[in-house]
């Protein structure tokens, strides 16, 4: 699949498999955070996510229990993005022959802890051998009125629920070969929280449920704020504007502290960092839930822009692309 971006491949799949309305029961198909099916009068949300060793994680930076937890929350986050409530999950584990039984037990333990925390039981799945470790999680959820990426309207505010940039800062710290030998206790705590944010993210189910009846559109931030804002803008055929001052104003103190240690602008970490699983939503100002922070707005046009000091800068790329 060399030479193709993830977005181009999704478009190819959508064309090949019949678009968004292949059957009457399919209310939302390929192109959103999850599929929505109408079954026996109920709207069901279906999603699947795969974590592959040396692509999505490295076991020298994560325990096997962390892998189980992280992969489960990543999958359920798609349900949160649509304002849904998880019902149950299926898990597919592909393990190398060299993987110790104790490691498999630890991974399953991490999944089980995540499943209990999210009230989303694992009800089945599959086990197989392979050349590398991978975990695929399929999640079924429900929502009366699922939130889509395509509902943003001109005049909407842009809301952020949860923190961005922490996971990227944690990953940068882990991947650095040379680290400062002396950092103060406050900075060490901030770095530790960033690493924990990458290792143990949380799907914001309660936030998704809260947004469902207030927001016009939503997406979870898995690939990076700028990239996922672009997905939302493209699906809604609108322009999303992120206001630099407002975004900087809501950045976590831990991120600001960690970015100083790393020598990277906290804003760049917030825009480009993925795997935070915060929620990005749009809606009218009067409907914004308490705790959701305004970081921009929606207007007529196309693309994603950063507004700073009255000037506009178009944002391109900067996040995670599986095929980039």
Secondary structure, DSSP 8 states (H G I E B T S, - for coil): -TT--HHHHHHHHHHHTTGGGSSTTEEE-TTSSSEEEEETTEEEEEEEEEEEBTTTB-TTTS-HHHHHHHHHHHHHHHHHHTT-EEEEEEEEEEE-TTS-HHHHHHHHHHHHHHHHHHT-EEEEEEEEE-SS-EEEEEEEEE-TT---GGG--TT-EEEEES--SHHHHHHHHHH-SS--S---HHHHHHHHHHHHHHHS----HHHHHHHHTT-SEEEE-SS-HHHHHHHHHHHHTSEEEEEHHHHHHHS-HHHHHHHHHHTS-HHHHHHH------EEEEE-GGG--TT-EEEEEEESSSEEEEEETTEEEE----S--TT-
